[in-house]
């Protein structure tokens, strides 16, 4: 009987240790999720800024034709399109 009681105590101690480890792993996983969300928010903000910088506006209303091929390198002030009438 004593041997069974000792085994049960050892198993209980092992289970308690496993439960403590699981709690730590959960806390670590939650910290990783928080860090990933923070990085994602930073990248989303960067992407939004880049997307806003790529918006093309014109001082004229109407239809325009592109004068630059998709993927072409352009510099500031480069003529991108012409007005169709």
Helices and strands as residue ranges (DSSP letters): H 2-53, E 64-66, E 81-83
